[in-house]
Each structure stands twice: as C-alpha cells, then as structure tokens.
C-alpha cells in the first residue's frame, strides 16, 4: 500500500454565517480514514476527495504549492473556505 500522509484542515475564511459554528483559525487533522471530531459533515464531504489526493502524495496543477489545496464547503450562501495541507509524517 502507498504511504499515507496525515492532512491538516484549517478554516481560512467564513463568508456569512456558518451553521456549524466554524470560524477562521479552526483546525483539525485527518489521520488515516477517520473524520475529525467536530467538523461539519457537509463540509467534510466537500473536503474528502481533495484530502485523499494529498494523503496519497498527489497534487493539483492549479495549486502553486503541491502540499496545499483550498476547498469551500457546499453552502453557496455562506461558504467556509478550508486550507488542506499534506503533513510529512
């Protein structure tokens, strides 16, 4: 099996009012395949695909840093933007 990295999640902005109460600066770590406690399930559904890419060593051509990606939750009226960062285990 490929090496799997932990991925950090950090709220970088909240535009509007987050129903889950997330605020800029909130942070979590994804370890293995476990959903971090306290993160909104809807937001995690948006985060999960890109977190898997980073966890297994992939990157995105549009991101200037191969270890970082940004993802917004699916609430179009109150988007929360998260920074995902591959951690070197």
C-alpha positions as CSV (number, residue, x, y, z in Angstrom):
1,X,0.0,0.0,0.0
2,X,1.2,3.5,-0.7
3,X,2.4,5.7,2.1
4,X,-0.4,7.7,3.5
5,X,0.2,11.2,4.9
6,X,-1.9,13.0,7.5
7,X,-3.7,16.1,6.2
8,X,-4.4,19.2,8.2
9,X,-7.6,21.2,7.7
10,X,-7.7,24.9,8.6
11,X,-10.6,27.3,8.2
12,X,-9.2,30.3,6.3
13,X,-12.4,32.3,5.9
14,X,-16.1,32.2,6.6
15,X,-18.3,34.3,4.3
16,X,-21.6,34.7,6.1
17,X,-22.7,32.6,9.0
18,X,-21.6,29.0,9.3
19,X,-24.4,26.8,10.7
20,X,-21.8,24.5,12.3
21,X,-20.2,27.4,14.0
22,X,-16.8,27.1,12.3
23,X,-14.6,30.2,12.5
24,X,-11.4,31.3,10.8
25,X,-8.5,29.5,12.5
26,X,-10.3,26.3,13.5
27,X,-8.1,23.3,12.8
28,X,-8.3,19.5,12.5
29,X,-6.1,16.7,11.4
30,X,-7.2,13.8,9.2
31,X,-5.5,10.6,10.3
32,X,-6.0,7.5,8.1
33,X,-9.7,7.4,7.1
34,X,-11.2,9.0,10.2
35,X,-13.5,12.0,10.1
36,X,-12.1,14.5,12.7
37,X,-14.4,15.1,15.6
38,X,-16.2,18.5,15.5
39,X,-16.1,19.1,11.8
40,X,-19.3,19.7,9.8
41,X,-20.3,16.6,7.9
42,X,-21.3,18.6,4.9
43,X,-18.0,20.4,4.8
44,X,-16.1,17.1,5.2
45,X,-17.9,15.7,2.2
46,X,-16.5,18.6,0.2
47,X,-13.0,18.2,1.7
48,X,-12.7,14.4,1.5
49,X,-11.9,14.0,-2.2
50,X,-9.0,16.5,-2.2
51,X,-7.8,15.3,1.2
52,X,-7.3,11.8,-0.3
53,X,-5.3,13.2,-3.2
54,X,-2.9,14.9,-0.7
55,X,-2.9,12.0,1.7
56,X,-1.6,9.6,-1.1
57,X,1.1,12.0,-2.4
58,X,-0.8,13.6,-5.3
59,X,-1.1,17.3,-6.1
60,X,-3.2,19.7,-8.1
61,X,-1.8,21.6,-11.2
62,X,-3.6,24.8,-10.2
63,X,-2.0,25.0,-6.8
64,X,1.3,26.7,-6.5
65,X,2.3,24.5,-3.5
66,X,2.0,20.8,-4.2
67,X,1.3,20.1,-0.5
68,X,-1.6,22.6,-0.2
69,X,-5.1,22.9,-1.6
70,X,-8.2,25.1,-0.8
71,X,-11.7,23.8,-0.7
72,X,-15.0,25.6,0.0
73,X,-18.0,23.8,1.7
74,X,-21.1,23.3,-0.3
75,X,-23.2,26.1,1.3
76,X,-23.2,28.6,-1.6
77,X,-24.8,31.3,0.6
78,X,-22.3,31.0,3.5
79,X,-19.2,29.4,2.1
80,X,-16.5,28.3,4.5
81,X,-13.1,28.0,2.9
82,X,-10.7,25.4,4.2
83,X,-6.9,25.0,3.5
84,X,-5.8,21.4,3.3
85,X,-2.1,20.7,3.9
86,X,-0.2,17.4,3.5
87,X,1.9,16.7,6.6
88,X,5.2,14.9,6.4
89,X,4.8,12.0,8.8
